[in-house]
Amino acid sequence: MRPAQQAEAANAARRRCGEPRAEGPPALEGGGVQTPTHGTMSITWRRPLDLDRINARIARGAGGVFKIRLTAITPEGLEGEMPVEEQHLQPFGLLHGGVSVVLSETMGSIACSLTLPEDRHAVGLEINANHLASVLPGQTVRGVTRPFHTGRTTQVWQTEIFRADGRLACVSRLTCAVLDGAGGMGSAEATPARKA
């Protein structure tokens, strides 16, 4: 059941019990928004959700080499895409599994960072990937990243990568350590000024 369906089912149960309908996501102190996802788990976005700024940041690093870009920040997680071009291929002409991992780590790291307050940052600890279907060049793959665990000191984000025909091509999980100190998306230290 999708999160929207879960919310509607919960509201229907509330109506049957005479309770008021739950209204939108609650605002958090400090400007974050908590949104329901995956049953009782919720995402609390605590950093600015500016797609243009985030995509500019991606373009300056490894994600830019592979033309990764975010397309949406939703209550359930992040959505992004990556074209499958010649530089993305393994020697047999298919999408390289390591490139799928780059997409997953890029999206998972950003998602984790967006949930942290300004005085905390995340670093990757471990990533794994299961490649379920081959991807030929000329397609654009779509990544969907959702939280699997969001704890105080670790977070786990799962990314599903879909082919252009909608078939699931890869499932990957990224584990991040959450550390004290500024860094990550939205911090001044992590966004150095460019020299003219």
N, C-alpha and C positions, 0 to 999 in steps of 0.2 A: 504494500500500500504506500503510495506517495505521501510526502508530508502534508500536502494540501488536502488529500483525502483523509488523512489521519485527523487533521484539525477539524474538518467538517464532521467526521464521525464523532469526535469528542464534543463538538457543539450540539450535535443531535442528541447525544446522551445527556448533556446538561439540560436541554429543553425537556426531555422526558422526565427528568428529576426536578424540574421547576427552577433550575439555576439559570442565571443570566448567561447569555452568549459571551464567550471570550472575545475581547477586542484585540486589535493589532499587537505587534510586539511591544513589550514594555521598554521605555527609555531608561538608560542607566545613567547614574551619576558620572559626569565626565564626558557625556556625549555619545557613548557607545549605544548600540542597539542589540538586544538579545532576541534571537529568532529561533523558533522551534525547528528541530530536524531530527530524524532517526529516533522516533519515540520520545524518550525523555531527554536526549542530548540536545543541546542548543549551541548555536554559534553566537558569540558576542564579538562583533566587529568593533575594535577600539581605535583604529587608525583611519585616516581619510580614505574614502572609497572612490578615488579619482582614477578611472581607467586610463585616461591619457597619460597621467603622471606615472602610473605603474608600468604601462607599456613602454614609455620612454626609458624607464629604468631597466626593463627586460632587454630592450634593444642594445644597451651598452655592454651587455655581458654575453655569456654563453647562449642564453635564450635568443639573442639577436642573431647569432651565427646561424641558427636553425629557423629563424623567422617565426618564433613563438610569439603569440599575443593573446592576452585575455580578451574575451568578448563579453563577459557578464560576471557580475558579483551578485549572487542571489542569496536569499535567506538560507538556502541549503549548502552553499559553497561557492566555488568558482567554476567558470566555464572558459575554455580557451581553444585555440586551434593552431595547427602547424601544417604548412604545405609539405607534401612529400616530393622532394626534388632530388636531383642527382647526388648532391652532397649528403643526403639523408640515407643513402642506400648502403647495404652490405655488398660484398663481392658478387652475390648471386642475383642482384637486381631488386631486392626487397627492402622495405624499411628496416634499418639496423635497429636491433633491440636496444642498444645503448642510447640511441637517439630518443626512443620512447621513454627511457629512463630520464633523460635530460628534460623532456616535457613534464614528466611526473614530478621530478625534484623542483623544477622551476615553479610549477603551480602549487605544490605542497608547501614549499618554503614561503612563498608569498602569502598563502592562506594562513599559515601559522603566524607569520609576522603581523598580519592584519588583526589578529585576535589579542595581541599583547599590548600592554600599556607602554608608553614612551621610555620607561626606565628598565625595560626588559628586551631581550633579543633572542633569536633562535639560531641554532646551528644544526645541520644534519648529522644524525648518528648512524643511521642504517637505511638502506633502501633495497627493496626487492621487486621483482617484476615477473609475471607469468605472461608469456606471449601465446595468445590463443588463436590468432588468425594472421596470415600474412597480409601485407599492405603493399600494393604496387605503386610505382611513381605516378604522378599526375593527380593524385587524390589530395584532399585536405582532411587530416584527421582531427577529431574533436575530443578534447579532454574534459572530464567532469571530475572535480576534486571535492571530496566531502570529508568531514571529520570522522575518524574512527574512535579517537580518544583525545580529549583535551584536558590534560591535567596541569597541575601547578608547575611541575618540573619537566614533564615530557608531553609531547603531542604526537599522535599518529594520524596521518592523512592518507586517504585512499584515492587514487586517480584511476578512472576507467577511461581507456582510449578507444574510440570508435572509428571504424572506417567510414568512407563516404556513403556506403550502402546501409549504415546503421549497425553492422555486425561488430561485436566486441572484439577488439584486436589485442588488448593488453590490459591487465589489472596490476597495479603497482601500489605498494605502501611505503611511505616515507615516515621514519621516526625522527623527531627533532628533540634536542635538549633545549629547554628554556632557561636562559641564564640572566643574571642581573647585569645591568649596564645598558646604556643606550645603544641602539643599532637597529638594523632592519628597516623595513618600509616606514617612511615618514620621519625618520630622525635626521637631524642636521649633520651628525657625524657620518651617516651612511650615504649622504648625498653631497659629495664634495663639489665646491664651486668650480666651474670650468673656466680655464684661462682663455681670454680672447685671442 
